[in-house]
């Protein structure tokens, strides 16, 4: 089978949601393919996340830590009326993503090489995170990409950027964000998918209260904002520990919403 035939067949199967992960990974360069099981979103999860974004009202979605584009491509086929943008600091992976999108003849997505926080988030109303800070481990393994800057600072910058989003913005996490989510968001749905959980969050308030959600792979906690920020500054390179941050172990949906004026 020629490459052209292989991509034609992949396009046809992706269009109806019938392409498996192993078949997709075969389209990737060997190194990216070998990383797929640990780092790239499984296609059934990507398709389900795309439907969650559509149900949440998002129309333009940013994938933070897109890698070779597996989430964006699977989601773009699942919901062709939505637009997807993947950003990643590894230029080689982004070139792979662009080539795949071109050969699969997709028009509703783009890929950007660089720091996700250098992108204008105001362009988007949906945001996807597959525990993106695990990528730093990937870059140390592969030996490519710019991983300057401490991880704790990245977590705080992500929280600040999420806080600045307009009301109605949606967030989908898989295996958790790995860091704090502002209290102006509500967790509106959680469901099993792939090897963990998909969580759909909606920003329902313009202002935050004095606590964060901690979205981990296993559970969602609440913790005082000042304690989380203090721990992240004192313990660079690690996720905030819900226990040391004095977190409320009640499930996030039981958390009281802050007053509209608070």
C-alpha positions in Angstrom: 0.0 0.0 0.0 1.3 3.4 -0.9 1.4 6.3 1.5 -1.3 8.0 -0.5 -3.5 5.0 -0.2 -2.8 4.7 3.5 -3.8 8.3 4.2 -6.9 8.0 2.0 -8.0 5.0 4.0 -7.2 6.7 7.3 -9.3 9.7 6.2 -12.3 7.5 5.4 -12.1 5.7 8.7 -11.5 8.8 10.8 -14.6 10.4 9.1 -16.8 7.7 10.6 -14.9 7.2 13.9 -13.6 3.8 13.0 -9.8 4.3 12.9 -8.1 2.7 15.9 -5.2 4.1 17.9 -2.6 1.6 16.6 -3.6 2.5 13.0 -3.3 6.2 13.6 0.0 5.8 15.4 1.4 3.9 12.4 1.0 7.3 10.5 3.4 8.9 13.0 7.2 8.9 12.9 8.7 6.1 14.9 9.7 8.1 18.0 6.4 10.0 18.2 4.6 6.7 17.7 6.5 5.0 20.5 5.4 7.9 22.9 1.7 7.6 22.0 0.4 5.3 24.7 1.7 7.6 27.5 1.5 11.1 26.0 -1.1 11.4 23.2 -4.9 11.4 23.7 -6.6 8.1 22.5 -8.9 8.7 19.6 -12.1 7.6 21.4 -11.3 10.1 24.1 -10.6 12.9 21.5 -13.9 12.2 19.9 -15.8 12.3 23.2 -14.1 15.4 24.3 -15.1 17.1 21.0 -18.7 16.3 21.7 -18.3 17.7 25.3 -17.0 21.0 23.8 -19.9 21.2 21.4 -22.4 20.5 24.2 -20.7 23.2 26.3 -21.1 25.7 23.5 -17.4 26.0 22.5 -16.7 26.7 18.8 -12.9 27.4 18.8 -10.7 25.1 20.9 -7.1 25.4 22.0 -5.2 22.2 22.8 -2.4 23.0 25.2 0.5 20.6 24.6 -0.7 19.2 21.3 2.3 17.0 20.5 1.9 15.5 17.0 -1.8 16.6 16.8 -3.6 13.3 17.7 -6.3 15.0 19.8 -6.9 17.8 17.4 -7.1 15.5 14.4 -9.5 13.0 16.1 -11.6 15.9 17.4 -11.7 17.8 14.1 -13.0 14.7 12.3 -15.6 14.1 15.1 -17.0 17.6 15.0 -16.1 19.3 11.7 -18.2 22.4 12.6 -15.7 23.2 15.4 -12.2 24.8 14.9 -9.2 23.4 16.7 -5.7 24.8 17.3 -2.9 22.8 18.8 0.1 24.5 20.4 3.3 22.8 21.5 6.9 23.9 22.2 8.4 21.1 20.3 8.8 22.2 16.7 9.4 18.7 15.3 6.1 17.5 16.7 4.3 20.5 15.3 5.7 19.9 11.9 4.5 16.3 12.1 1.0 17.5 13.1 0.9 20.0 10.2 1.9 17.3 7.8 -0.7 14.9 9.1 -3.4 17.5 8.9 -2.4 18.3 5.3 -2.3 14.7 4.1 -5.6 14.0 5.8 -7.1 17.1 4.1 -8.4 18.8 7.3 -9.4 22.4 7.1 -10.8 23.1 10.6 -7.5 23.1 12.5 -4.1 24.7 12.8 -0.9 24.1 14.7 1.4 26.6 16.4 5.0 26.0 17.6 5.8 27.8 20.8 4.8 28.5 24.4 1.0 28.1 24.9 1.0 31.2 27.1 2.4 33.3 24.1 -0.9 32.5 22.2 -3.8 34.9 22.5 -6.3 32.9 24.5 -9.0 35.5 23.8 -9.3 33.8 20.3 -10.8 30.7 21.9 -13.8 29.7 24.0 -12.7 26.1 24.7 -9.4 24.7 26.1 -8.2 21.1 26.3 -5.6 19.8 28.7 -4.2 16.2 28.9 -2.1 16.8 32.0 0.2 18.9 29.9 2.9 19.3 32.4 3.9 15.7 32.0 5.3 16.9 28.7 8.4 18.3 30.4 9.3 14.7 31.2 8.8 13.9 27.5 11.1 16.7 26.4 13.8 15.5 28.8 13.4 12.0 27.3 13.4 13.1 23.7 15.9 15.8 24.2 14.1 18.5 22.2 12.0 21.5 22.8 12.4 24.5 25.1 11.5 23.7 28.7 12.9 26.8 30.2 11.1 28.2 33.2 10.0 26.3 36.3 6.9 24.1 36.3 5.5 25.8 39.4 5.5 29.2 37.6 3.8 27.6 34.6 1.0 26.2 36.8 0.4 29.7 38.3 0.5 31.3 34.9 -2.1 28.8 33.6 -4.4 29.5 36.5 -4.1 33.3 36.0 -4.9 32.9 32.3 -7.9 30.7 33.0 -9.1 33.3 35.5 -8.9 36.0 32.8 -11.1 34.1 30.3 -14.6 35.4 29.5 -17.6 33.9 31.2 -19.0 30.9 29.3 -15.5 29.6 28.4 -15.2 25.8 28.6 -12.4 23.6 29.8 -12.0 19.8 29.3 -9.3 17.9 31.2 -8.1 14.3 30.8 -6.0 12.8 33.6 -6.4 16.1 35.3 -4.9 19.5 34.7 -2.2 18.7 37.2 -2.7 22.1 38.8 -5.1 24.7 40.1 -8.3 25.8 38.4 -9.9 29.1 39.5 -13.1 28.9 41.5 -15.0 30.9 38.8 -15.3 27.6 37.0 -17.8 24.9 37.8 -17.3 21.2 37.2 -20.4 20.3 35.3 -19.6 16.8 34.0 -17.2 13.9 34.8 -17.2 10.6 32.9 -14.9 7.7 32.4 -12.9 7.7 29.2 -9.9 5.8 28.1 -7.6 5.2 31.1 -9.0 7.9 33.3 -11.7 10.6 33.4 -12.8 13.4 31.2 -14.0 16.5 33.1 -16.0 19.4 31.6 -15.6 22.7 33.3 -17.5 25.9 32.5 -16.5 29.4 33.7 -19.8 30.7 35.2 -18.5 33.8 37.1 -16.4 36.7 36.2 -14.6 36.8 39.6 -12.9 34.2 41.7 -13.3 33.4 45.4 -10.3 32.8 47.7 -9.8 29.1 46.8 -8.8 26.9 43.9 -9.9 23.6 42.6 -7.0 21.1 42.3 -7.8 18.9 39.3 -5.7 15.7 39.7 -6.0 12.4 37.8 -7.7 10.7 40.7 -10.0 13.4 42.2 -10.9 17.0 42.4 -10.2 19.0 45.7 -10.6 22.5 47.0 -7.8 24.3 48.6 -7.2 27.9 49.9 -5.7 30.0 47.1 -2.9 31.5 49.2 -1.8 28.1 50.4 -1.7 26.6 46.9 0.3 29.6 45.6 2.7 29.4 48.5 3.3 25.7 48.0 3.9 26.1 44.3 6.5 28.8 44.9 8.2 26.8 47.7 8.1 23.4 45.9 9.1 24.0 42.3 8.6 21.2 39.8 5.8 19.3 41.6 2.0 19.3 41.5 0.4 21.0 44.5 -0.3 18.4 47.2 -3.9 18.6 48.3 -3.0 17.5 51.8 -0.2 20.0 52.4 -2.5 22.7 50.8 -5.1 22.0 53.4 -7.6 20.9 50.7 -11.2 20.1 51.2 -11.5 16.5 50.1 -15.2 16.8 49.2 -15.9 16.3 45.6 -15.7 19.6 43.7 -19.4 19.7 42.7 -20.3 20.0 46.4 -18.3 23.2 46.7 -20.4 26.3 47.2 -20.4 28.8 44.4 -19.0 32.2 45.4 -21.4 35.1 45.5 -21.7 37.0 42.2 -20.2 40.1 43.8 -17.4 38.3 45.6 
